[in-house]
Amino acid sequence: MTITRAEIEQAHARIAPHVRRTPLLHVGQAFGHDGPVSLKLEFLQHAGSFKTRGAFNTLLSMPVPAAGVAAASGGNHGAAVAYAARRLGVKARIFVPEISSPAKIAVIRSHGAEVVIGGARYADAQEACDAYVAESGALRIHPFAAESTMIGQGTAALEWEQDGPALDTVLVAVGGGGLIGGVASWWAGRVKVVGVEPEGSRALHAALEAGGPVDVEIDSVAADSLGAKNTGDLVYDICRKSVDHVALVTDAAIRDAQRALWRDYRIASEPGGAAALAALISGAYKPRSGERIGVLLCGANVELARLAEIAS
């Protein structure tokens, strides 16, 4: 399986009227690195994360049945599907696990979707969603293991390249792998793409190590957004060819990154949204001197009370 730059360009033209062209923040020498660092502020996307891109690309490129759409989500994907569905006049039912944060569930409901608690973990919610799709005929919008989703997410990299200076390396958080699959497809062979996963949620790292998708246990502060149990074959096939490697970060490093983003830039980031930066701050990714680094900040649906505890 290969996603082409032409497919990403076509998706960008398709979704551009519906998504935000999120800005770049050039922070210079920062986070302990002596080279230039830029941040892609994708958390400013509609519904609070990059996932709105993939949701719109799927809805605008596939026929939608009368039953509407359904999705399983830790929160951000569900919010994105709910937002896109409302904008396009489509009914949406979102299945979430019990670990989803109240803030993310509130965002989903605010966009008019029906929310169903689908079990303890993301995998349980996905099973409940699949059963509903089989019964109702609704269009399933998968958060990562779908070509239309990954192509849509790749549009973030297209904009990044058009709007910013040249980069040597980009750091991208990985949950199921839809975002990094799209980003790596855009920059394949031209820019080094490094995935970042929590130590307690390492589906892509484990797949690359094992030579194929494997199930992993999930135990991380970022589990509600980076908590996929298995990448699946599609994500693995793309990432094994286009992702340089995956760096693992601790939950403590993720909290440090959240703290730094709030302290220095007044950016309120959820744990998954700060994970990519955690790799740079903690040294899980060690750039060479002068290396031009880009960091994708991917989500802002954070519990503000929890952020206040971390930032204090």
C-alpha positions as CSV (number, residue, x, y, z in Angstrom):
1,M,0.0,0.0,0.0
2,T,1.3,3.5,-1.0
3,I,-0.3,6.9,-0.5
4,T,0.9,9.3,-3.1
5,R,1.6,13.0,-2.8
6,A,-1.0,13.5,-5.6
7,E,-3.7,11.9,-3.5
8,I,-2.8,14.2,-0.6
9,E,-2.9,17.2,-2.9
10,Q,-6.4,16.2,-4.2
11,A,-7.6,15.7,-0.6
12,H,-6.3,19.1,0.3
13,A,-8.3,20.7,-2.5
14,R,-11.3,18.8,-1.4
15,I,-11.3,19.7,2.3
16,A,-9.7,23.1,2.2
17,P,-13.1,25.0,2.3
18,H,-13.9,23.1,5.5
19,V,-10.7,23.0,7.6
20,R,-8.4,25.6,9.1
21,R,-5.0,26.1,7.6
22,T,-3.2,26.0,11.0
23,P,-0.3,28.2,11.6
24,L,3.4,27.6,12.3
25,L,5.2,28.9,15.4
26,H,8.9,29.5,14.8
27,V,10.6,29.3,18.3
28,G,14.2,29.4,17.1
29,Q,16.7,27.6,19.4
30,A,14.5,26.1,22.1
31,F,13.9,23.0,24.3
32,G,17.6,22.4,24.7
33,H,18.3,22.3,20.9
34,D,20.8,24.6,19.2
35,G,19.1,24.4,15.8
36,P,15.8,26.0,14.6
37,V,12.6,24.5,15.9
38,S,9.1,25.1,14.5
39,L,5.8,24.0,15.8
40,K,2.8,23.1,13.6
41,L,-0.2,24.2,15.7
42,E,-2.6,21.6,14.5
43,F,-4.4,21.7,17.9
44,L,-6.0,24.9,16.5
45,Q,-7.9,22.8,14.0
46,H,-11.7,22.6,14.2
47,A,-12.8,20.4,17.1
48,G,-9.4,20.6,18.7
49,S,-7.2,18.2,16.7
50,F,-5.8,17.2,13.3
51,K,-8.4,14.5,13.0
52,T,-10.9,16.9,11.4
53,R,-8.9,16.6,8.2
54,G,-9.4,12.8,7.8
55,A,-13.1,13.1,8.8
56,F,-13.9,15.6,6.1
57,N,-11.9,13.7,3.5
58,T,-13.8,10.5,4.2
59,L,-17.2,12.2,4.2
60,L,-16.5,14.2,1.0
61,S,-15.1,11.3,-0.9
62,M,-17.5,8.5,-0.1
63,P,-21.3,8.0,-0.4
64,V,-23.0,8.5,3.0
65,P,-26.0,6.1,3.7
66,A,-29.2,7.2,5.3
67,A,-28.0,5.7,8.6
68,G,-25.3,8.3,8.6
69,V,-21.8,7.7,10.0
70,A,-20.4,5.9,13.0
71,A,-16.9,6.1,14.6
72,A,-15.1,4.7,17.6
73,S,-12.8,7.1,19.4
74,G,-10.9,7.9,22.5
75,G,-12.3,11.4,22.0
76,N,-10.6,13.5,19.4
77,H,-11.6,11.4,16.3
78,G,-15.2,11.4,17.6
79,A,-15.2,15.2,18.0
80,A,-13.8,15.6,14.5
81,V,-16.4,13.2,12.9
82,A,-19.2,14.9,14.9
83,Y,-18.0,18.3,13.7
84,A,-17.7,17.3,10.1
85,A,-21.0,15.5,10.1
86,R,-22.8,18.4,11.5
87,R,-21.3,20.8,9.0
88,L,-22.3,18.5,6.1
89,G,-25.8,17.7,7.5
90,V,-25.1,14.0,8.4
91,K,-26.2,12.0,11.4
92,A,-23.3,10.7,13.6
93,R,-23.1,8.1,16.4
94,I,-19.8,8.1,18.3
95,F,-18.7,5.1,20.5
96,V,-16.2,6.0,23.2
97,P,-14.5,4.0,25.9
98,E,-14.9,4.6,29.6
99,I,-11.4,6.2,29.8
100,S,-12.4,9.1,27.5
101,S,-12.1,12.4,29.3
102,P,-15.3,14.3,30.1
103,A,-13.8,17.3,28.2
104,K,-13.6,15.2,25.0
105,I,-17.1,13.7,25.4
106,A,-18.5,17.2,26.0
107,V,-16.9,18.4,22.7
108,I,-18.4,15.5,20.8
109,R,-21.9,16.2,22.2
110,S,-21.5,19.9,21.5
111,H,-21.3,19.1,17.8
112,G,-24.6,17.2,17.9
113,A,-23.5,13.6,17.7
114,E,-25.0,10.8,19.8
115,V,-22.4,9.4,22.2
116,V,-22.4,5.8,23.3
117,I,-20.1,4.4,26.0
118,G,-18.7,1.3,24.2
119,G,-16.7,-0.5,26.9
120,A,-13.7,0.0,29.1
121,R,-11.0,0.6,26.4
122,Y,-10.7,1.8,22.9
123,A,-10.8,-1.7,21.4
124,D,-14.1,-2.3,23.1
125,A,-15.6,0.8,21.7
126,Q,-14.4,-0.2,18.2
127,E,-16.1,-3.6,18.6
128,A,-19.3,-1.9,19.6
129,C,-19.0,0.5,16.7
130,D,-18.4,-2.3,14.2
131,A,-21.5,-4.2,15.5
132,Y,-23.6,-1.1,15.0
133,V,-22.3,-0.5,11.5
134,A,-23.1,-4.1,10.6
135,E,-26.7,-3.8,11.9
136,S,-27.5,-0.3,10.6
137,G,-25.5,0.1,7.4
138,A,-23.9,3.3,8.7
139,L,-20.6,4.4,7.2
140,R,-17.7,3.6,9.5
141,I,-15.1,6.3,9.7
142,H,-12.0,4.6,11.2
143,P,-9.6,6.9,13.2
144,F,-6.5,5.5,11.5
145,A,-6.7,2.2,9.6
146,A,-8.3,3.7,6.5
147,E,-6.8,5.1,3.4
148,S,-9.1,8.1,3.2
149,T,-8.3,9.0,6.8
150,M,-4.5,8.8,6.3
151,I,-4.7,10.8,3.1
152,G,-6.7,13.5,4.9
153,Q,-4.2,13.7,7.7
154,G,-1.4,14.0,5.3
155,T,-2.7,17.4,4.2
156,A,-1.2,18.9,7.5
157,A,2.3,18.1,6.1
158,L,1.5,19.6,2.7
159,E,0.6,22.9,4.4
160,W,3.6,22.6,6.7
161,E,6.0,22.4,3.8
162,Q,4.3,25.2,1.8
163,D,4.1,27.6,4.8
164,G,7.5,27.0,6.5
165,P,11.2,26.8,6.0
166,A,12.8,23.5,5.0
167,L,13.0,20.8,7.7
168,D,15.4,18.0,8.3
169,T,13.2,16.0,10.8
170,V,9.6,16.1,12.0
171,L,8.4,14.6,15.2
172,V,4.9,13.2,15.2
173,A,2.9,11.6,18.0
174,V,1.5,8.1,17.2
175,G,-1.7,6.5,18.5
176,G,-3.0,4.2,15.8
177,G,-0.8,5.7,13.2
178,G,-3.1,7.6,10.8
179,L,-1.4,10.9,11.3
180,I,2.1,9.7,10.9
181,G,1.1,7.5,8.0
182,G,-0.2,10.5,6.1
183,V,2.7,12.8,7.1
184,A,5.3,10.2,6.3
185,S,3.6,9.6,2.9
186,W,3.9,13.3,2.1
187,W,7.6,13.6,3.1
188,A,8.8,10.1,2.1
189,G,12.4,10.2,1.1
190,R,12.7,13.9,1.6
191,V,12.4,14.6,5.3
192,K,13.1,12.3,8.2
193,V,9.8,11.4,10.0
194,V,10.1,10.2,13.6
195,G,7.2,8.8,15.5
196,V,6.8,9.3,19.2
197,E,4.8,7.0,21.5
198,P,4.4,6.7,25.2
199,E,6.3,3.8,26.8
200,G,3.0,2.5,28.0
201,S,1.3,2.7,24.6
202,R,3.6,1.6,21.8
203,A,1.6,-0.1,19.1
204,L,3.8,1.2,16.2
205,H,7.1,0.6,18.0
206,A,6.1,-2.9,18.7
207,A,4.9,-3.6,15.2
208,L,8.2,-2.3,13.6
209,E,10.1,-4.4,16.1
210,A,8.1,-7.5,15.5
211,G,7.9,-7.2,11.7
212,G,4.1,-6.9,11.7
213,P,1.2,-5.6,13.8
214,V,0.9,-7.0,17.3
215,D,-1.4,-6.3,20.2
216,V,0.1,-4.2,23.1
217,E,-1.1,-3.4,26.6
218,I,-2.1,0.2,27.2
219,D,-1.2,2.1,30.3
220,S,-0.4,5.8,29.7
221,V,-1.5,9.3,30.7
222,A,-2.1,9.8,27.0
223,A,-4.2,6.6,26.5
224,D,-7.3,8.5,25.5
225,S,-5.7,9.8,22.4
226,L,-2.6,7.6,21.9
227,G,-4.1,4.3,23.1
228,A,-4.5,2.1,20.1
229,K,-4.0,-1.6,20.9
230,N,-2.8,-2.5,17.3
231,T,-1.9,-0.4,14.3
232,G,-3.3,-2.8,11.8
233,D,-1.7,-3.9,8.5
234,L,-2.4,-0.7,6.5
235,V,-0.6,1.6,8.9
236,Y,2.2,-0.8,9.5
237,D,2.8,-1.3,5.7
238,I,3.1,2.5,5.1
239,C,5.1,3.3,8.2
240,R,7.7,0.5,7.8
241,K,8.7,2.1,4.5
242,S,8.4,5.8,5.4
243,V,9.0,6.3,9.1
244,D,12.6,6.5,10.2
245,H,12.0,5.1,13.7
246,V,9.8,5.5,16.8
247,A,11.0,7.2,20.0
248,L,9.5,6.2,23.3
249,V,8.7,8.8,26.0
250,T,7.7,8.4,29.6
251,D,4.5,9.8,31.1
252,A,6.6,12.2,33.2
253,A,8.2,13.5,30.0
254,I,4.8,14.1,28.5
255,R,3.7,16.1,31.5
256,D,7.0,18.1,31.3
257,A,6.1,19.0,27.7
258,Q,2.6,20.0,28.7
259,R,4.1,22.2,31.4
260,A,6.7,23.8,29.1
261,L,4.1,24.6,26.5
262,W,1.8,26.3,29.0
263,R,4.6,28.1,30.8
264,D,6.5,29.4,27.8
265,Y,3.8,29.7,25.1
266,R,0.5,29.6,26.9
267,I,-0.5,26.6,24.9
268,A,-3.0,24.3,26.6
269,S,-2.1,20.8,25.3
270,E,-3.6,17.5,26.1
271,P,-1.0,14.7,26.9
272,G,-1.2,13.2,23.4
273,G,-0.8,16.6,21.9
274,A,2.4,17.2,23.8
275,A,4.0,13.8,23.3
276,A,6.0,14.7,20.2
277,L,7.6,17.6,22.0
278,A,8.3,15.4,24.9
279,A,10.8,13.4,22.7
280,L,12.8,16.6,22.1
281,I,12.7,17.9,25.7
282,S,13.5,14.6,27.3
283,G,16.2,13.5,24.9
284,A,14.3,10.5,23.6
285,Y,15.1,12.0,20.2
286,K,18.6,13.5,20.1
287,P,19.0,15.8,17.0
288,R,22.4,16.6,15.6
289,S,23.8,20.1,16.1
290,G,21.9,22.6,13.9
291,E,19.3,20.1,12.8
292,R,16.1,21.8,11.6
293,I,13.3,20.3,13.7
294,G,9.6,20.4,13.2
295,V,7.2,19.3,16.0
296,L,3.5,18.6,15.3
297,L,1.3,19.6,18.2
298,C,-1.8,17.7,17.5
299,G,-4.5,18.1,20.2
300,A,-5.9,20.5,22.7
301,N,-8.8,18.8,24.2
302,V,-7.4,18.8,27.7
303,E,-9.0,18.8,31.1
304,L,-8.1,22.3,32.3
305,A,-8.2,21.4,36.0
306,R,-5.7,18.6,35.3
307,L,-3.5,21.0,33.3
308,A,-3.6,23.4,36.2
309,E,-2.3,20.7,38.5
310,I,0.5,19.9,36.1
311,A,1.4,23.5,35.5
312,S,1.5,24.5,39.2
